[in-house]
Amino acid sequence: MEKHSKKKFIKGMDVSSLLELERLGAKFYDKDGDERNLLSVLQEYGANAIRLRLWNHPYSSEGEPYGGGTNDMETTLELAKRARERRMDILLNFHYSDFWADPGKQIKPKAWADFTGKRLESAVYDYTRAVLLEFRREGVVPDMIQVGNELSNGFLWPDGKRPDYETISLLVSAGIAAVRDTDSDIPVMIHLDNGGNNALYREWFDNYFEKDGVDFEMIGLSYYPFWHGSLADLEYNMRDMAKRYGKELVVAEVSMGYTMEDYAKYEKLEPSNRKGMATKPELVRKIEYPMTKQGQADFMKDFMNRISRVPNGLGRGFFYWEPGWIPMPGSGWATEASLKYMKDPGPCGNEWANQALFDYDGRPLPALDVIREF
């Protein structure tokens, strides 16, 4: 299998919720209407890489699963093996939390709740190395490693909370050092959100390097058009990052809606328990393309073209976030147990189904044709 090629444009998919969806009876179909495994359909449409999140212990003290895929080691390994069987590259995404880590929350794993200083750095190092050794034993060494998820506001709060870049750099560097000591050939990604915010990226990476952060190969960006500015903002930022730091650039998370039709009848939840759709009307007005099937396809073509124009071939590609997270009863972003862990009021439904690359019945959308043909 071709590994780490600078010529291959990454057409990646984050399918971390897949096992949960399958258990709940989700079905996917190819262009001819035949029922197929999700990975096989995505590969038919040109996908060549899979991104998988990993949570430390996504269960309550009573053993209740946290939902959102409940991406523990066993789940993530199973998905990685499926991807490797199809000779797809694997980006392993360490959240270093028991549940979602993002700019609004970077919660220490329960087992590390009281760790600070060197003890916390050691926990990051030891955990990262132990996970990678287990992946090696199982024969699925990842092709790329993401140390932390959407670190814009820091890492493992309160210790590594922005603007304490010194602690952020120490903690991120501990994770990178563990990757280096386990397999020095695996490229490492540092991932921020808000991919259209050039000032954020300059501040973050300038401070990281100023504080002697361990070097890495890839800058990952999240770009959601309803939150993160225009495609021109994204392209400007990627071009500037390429020139300023010389790193490979991957949009590690992207999605675009294809409909504003609600999917309440698919989830079969009481209104009070529904999370609702991520793209509210006031957000939709900010998007350059309409939230239609054709609008989603046109967006993806424009988006991929802009990545490919990043100088010196440093625009490596993208990972579409949860293209198969279609609405199913029982599949939501959280459970009551995880809401308690995060101190979040909820509710728990799926807010992403109108962002998928399959319609609510699991049929492929035109954007997949665009991805295949690019």
C-alpha positions in Angstrom: 0.0 0.0 0.0 1.2 3.5 -0.8 2.0 5.3 2.4 2.6 8.9 3.1 2.7 9.8 -0.6 2.9 13.6 -1.2 1.2 13.1 -4.6 -2.0 11.3 -3.5 -4.9 13.7 -2.8 -6.6 12.5 0.3 -10.3 12.0 -0.2 -11.0 11.0 3.4 -14.2 10.1 5.4 -14.7 10.2 9.2 -17.0 7.2 9.8 -16.5 6.9 13.6 -20.2 6.3 14.3 -20.5 3.4 11.8 -20.6 0.4 14.2 -23.3 2.1 16.3 -25.3 2.9 13.2 -25.0 -0.7 12.0 -26.2 -2.1 15.4 -29.2 0.2 15.1 -30.1 -1.2 11.6 -28.8 1.6 9.3 -28.6 0.6 5.7 -26.7 2.1 2.8 -27.1 1.7 -0.9 -24.9 2.1 -4.0 -25.9 4.1 -7.1 -27.8 1.2 -8.5 -29.9 0.9 -5.3 -28.2 -2.3 -4.0 -27.6 -2.5 -0.3 -23.9 -2.3 0.5 -21.4 -1.8 3.3 -20.8 1.9 3.9 -17.0 1.7 3.4 -17.4 -0.2 0.1 -19.8 2.5 -1.2 -17.5 5.3 -0.1 -14.5 3.6 -1.7 -16.5 3.2 -5.0 -16.9 7.0 -4.9 -13.2 7.6 -4.6 -12.6 7.6 -0.8 -9.1 6.5 0.0 -8.7 7.3 3.7 -10.6 6.9 6.9 -10.5 9.1 10.0 -11.3 7.6 13.4 -11.8 9.3 16.7 -10.6 7.6 19.9 -11.9 8.4 23.4 -10.1 7.2 26.5 -13.1 5.6 28.4 -16.5 6.7 27.0 -18.5 5.1 29.7 -19.9 6.2 33.1 -18.7 4.7 36.3 -21.7 2.4 36.0 -20.7 1.3 32.6 -23.3 3.3 30.6 -22.0 4.2 27.1 -21.6 7.8 26.2 -23.0 7.5 22.6 -21.8 9.4 19.6 -20.3 6.1 18.4 -18.9 5.3 21.9 -15.4 5.2 20.3 -13.4 3.2 22.7 -10.3 1.2 21.7 -12.2 -1.9 20.7 -14.6 0.1 18.4 -11.8 2.1 16.8 -9.6 -0.9 16.2 -12.5 -2.8 14.5 -13.1 0.2 12.2 -9.4 0.5 11.5 -9.2 -3.2 10.5 -12.1 -2.7 8.1 -10.3 0.2 6.5 -7.0 -1.6 6.3 -8.7 -4.6 4.6 -9.8 -2.2 1.9 -6.2 -0.7 1.7 -7.5 2.7 2.8 -5.2 5.0 4.8 -6.1 5.6 8.5 -5.9 8.9 10.4 -6.2 8.1 14.1 -7.6 11.0 16.0 -6.7 11.1 19.7 -9.2 13.3 21.7 -7.5 12.7 25.0 -10.9 12.8 26.7 -13.6 10.4 27.6 -15.9 12.1 25.1 -16.0 15.0 22.6 -13.0 17.4 22.7 -13.5 20.7 20.8 -13.0 24.4 21.3 -15.8 24.5 23.8 -14.6 21.6 26.0 -11.3 19.8 26.5 -12.2 17.7 29.5 -9.5 15.5 31.1 -10.3 11.8 31.1 -11.8 10.7 34.4 -8.7 8.7 35.2 -6.5 11.8 34.8 -8.8 14.2 36.6 -6.3 15.1 39.3 -3.2 15.0 37.2 -1.2 18.2 36.6 2.3 19.1 35.5 4.8 16.3 34.7 2.2 13.7 35.8 -0.2 14.9 33.1 2.5 15.0 30.5 3.5 11.5 31.4 -0.1 10.3 31.1 -0.4 11.8 27.6 2.9 10.1 26.6 2.1 6.7 28.1 -1.4 6.5 26.8 -0.4 7.5 23.3 2.4 5.0 23.2 0.2 2.2 24.7 -2.5 2.8 22.1 -0.1 2.8 19.2 1.6 -0.4 20.4 -1.8 -2.1 20.6 -2.6 -1.0 17.0 0.7 -2.4 15.9 0.0 -5.7 17.6 -3.3 -5.8 15.8 -1.6 -5.2 12.5 -3.2 -1.8 11.8 -0.4 0.8 12.2 -2.1 4.2 11.4 -0.9 6.3 8.4 -1.4 9.6 10.2 -1.8 10.6 13.9 -3.8 13.5 15.2 -2.6 14.6 18.6 -5.7 16.3 20.1 -8.9 17.4 18.5 -9.7 21.1 17.6 -7.1 22.5 19.9 -7.9 26.2 19.1 -8.6 27.0 22.8 -6.1 24.5 24.2 -5.8 21.0 25.5 -6.6 19.1 28.7 -8.2 22.0 30.6 -7.6 23.8 32.9 -3.9 23.1 32.6 -3.5 23.7 28.9 -6.1 26.4 28.4 -5.3 29.1 25.9 -3.5 31.5 26.2 -1.1 29.3 28.3 0.8 28.2 25.3 3.7 27.0 27.3 1.6 24.2 28.9 -0.2 23.6 25.6 3.1 23.0 23.9 4.4 20.7 26.7 1.3 18.5 26.6 1.0 18.3 22.8 4.7 17.6 22.6 4.3 14.7 25.0 1.9 13.1 22.6 4.1 13.8 19.6 7.1 12.4 21.4 5.2 9.2 22.1 4.4 8.8 18.4 8.1 9.4 17.4 9.3 6.9 20.0 6.8 4.3 18.7 7.1 4.8 14.9 9.1 7.7 13.7 7.7 7.3 10.2 4.1 8.2 11.0 3.3 11.9 10.2 1.7 13.9 13.0 -1.1 16.4 12.7 -2.0 19.3 14.9 -5.7 20.2 14.4 -7.5 23.5 15.0 -11.1 24.5 14.2 -12.3 27.6 12.4 -10.3 27.1 9.3 -11.1 30.5 7.9 -9.6 32.4 10.8 -6.0 33.2 9.8 -5.3 35.3 12.9 -6.1 32.3 15.1 -3.8 30.0 13.2 -0.9 32.5 13.1 -1.2 33.2 16.9 -1.5 29.5 17.8 1.3 28.1 15.7 3.6 31.1 16.3 3.2 30.6 20.0 3.6 26.8 19.8 6.9 27.0 18.0 8.1 29.9 20.2 7.5 27.7 23.3 9.7 24.9 21.7 6.8 22.6 20.7 8.0 19.4 19.1 7.9 19.6 15.3 5.2 17.9 13.3 4.2 17.3 9.6 0.6 18.4 9.1 -1.7 21.2 10.0 -5.3 20.0 10.3 -8.2 22.4 9.9 -12.0 22.2 10.5 -14.1 24.0 8.0 -17.9 24.2 8.3 -19.2 26.9 6.0 -22.1 27.8 8.3 -19.6 28.6 11.1 -16.1 29.3 9.7 -16.3 32.0 7.1 -16.1 31.9 3.3 -14.2 29.4 1.1 -12.0 32.4 0.2 -11.2 32.8 3.9 -10.3 29.1 4.1 -8.1 29.3 0.9 -6.3 32.4 2.1 -5.5 30.8 5.5 -4.3 27.6 3.9 -2.0 29.5 1.5 -0.6 31.6 4.3 0.0 28.5 6.5 1.8 26.8 3.6 4.0 29.8 3.1 4.6 30.6 6.8 5.2 27.1 8.2 5.8 24.8 5.2 3.5 22.1 6.6 1.2 19.8 4.7 -2.4 21.0 5.1 -5.5 18.7 5.5 -9.0 19.9 6.2 -9.6 17.2 8.8 -13.3 18.0 9.2 -15.7 19.4 6.6 -19.4 19.1 5.8 -22.1 20.9 3.9 -25.8 20.5 4.2 -28.0 19.2 1.3 -31.4 19.9 2.7 -33.4 21.8 5.3 -36.0 19.1 5.4 -36.4 17.9 9.0 -35.8 14.2 9.9 -37.9 14.0 13.0 -39.9 11.0 11.8 -36.6 9.1 11.3 -35.3 9.7 14.8 -38.7 9.1 16.5 -37.8 11.3 19.5 -40.0 13.6 21.5 -39.3 17.3 20.5 -37.8 18.0 23.9 -35.2 15.2 23.2 -34.2 16.3 19.7 -30.9 18.1 19.2 -32.2 19.5 15.9 -30.2 20.3 12.8 -26.8 22.0 12.9 -27.7 24.5 10.2 -30.4 26.9 11.4 -31.9 29.3 9.0 -29.8 32.2 10.4 -26.7 30.2 9.7 -27.7 29.1 6.3 -27.9 32.7 5.1 -24.1 32.9 5.5 -23.4 30.0 3.2 -22.2 30.7 -0.4 -24.0 27.6 -1.8 -27.7 26.7 -1.3 -28.4 23.7 1.0 -29.7 21.5 -1.8 -28.3 18.3 -3.3 -26.8 20.3 -6.1 -25.6 23.0 -3.8 -23.7 20.4 -1.7 -22.1 19.0 -4.9 -21.1 22.4 -6.1 -19.6 23.3 -2.7 -17.5 20.2 -2.7 -16.1 20.9 -6.2 -15.2 24.5 -5.2 -13.8 23.3 -1.9 -11.5 20.6 -3.4 -10.3 23.0 -6.1 -9.2 25.5 -3.5 -7.3 22.8 -1.5 -5.5 21.7 -4.7 -4.4 25.3 -5.4 -2.4 25.5 -2.2 1.2 26.2 -3.2 4.0 23.6 -3.4 1.5 20.7 -3.3 1.0 21.2 0.4 -2.8 21.1 0.1 -3.1 17.3 0.8 -6.9 16.8 0.9 -9.7 16.5 3.3 -11.8 14.2 5.6 -15.6 14.6 5.3 -17.1 14.5 8.8 -19.6 11.7 9.3 -20.9 11.2 5.7 -23.0 8.2 6.8 -24.5 9.6 10.0 -28.1 9.2 8.8 -30.9 9.6 11.4 -31.7 6.4 13.3 -33.6 5.9 16.5 -31.1 5.6 19.3 -28.2 7.3 17.5 -27.4 10.7 18.8 -24.4 12.9 19.7 -24.7 12.1 23.4 -26.6 10.0 26.0 -27.9 11.0 29.4 -24.7 9.6 30.9 -22.4 11.6 28.8 -24.4 14.8 29.3 -23.9 14.3 33.0 -20.1 13.8 32.4 -19.9 17.0 30.4 -22.4 19.0 32.5 -24.3 19.7 29.4 -28.1 20.3 29.4 -28.6 18.4 26.1 -30.7 17.2 24.4 -29.1 14.2 22.8 -30.4 13.7 19.2 -28.5 13.6 15.9 -27.9 17.2 14.6 -25.9 16.1 11.6 -28.1 14.0 9.3 -28.7 16.8 6.8 -24.9 17.2 6.4 -24.3 13.6 5.3 -23.4 12.4 1.8 -26.3 10.0 1.9 -30.0 10.9 2.1 -32.1 10.0 5.1 -32.8 6.6 3.6 -29.1 5.8 3.0 -28.9 6.6 -0.8 -25.8 8.3 -2.2 -26.0 12.0 -3.0 -24.6 13.8 -6.1 -21.7 15.2 -4.0 -20.2 11.7 -4.0 -20.0 11.8 -7.8 -18.1 15.0 -7.6 -15.6 13.6 -5.1 -15.1 10.5 -7.3 -14.5 12.6 -10.5 -12.2 15.1 -8.9 
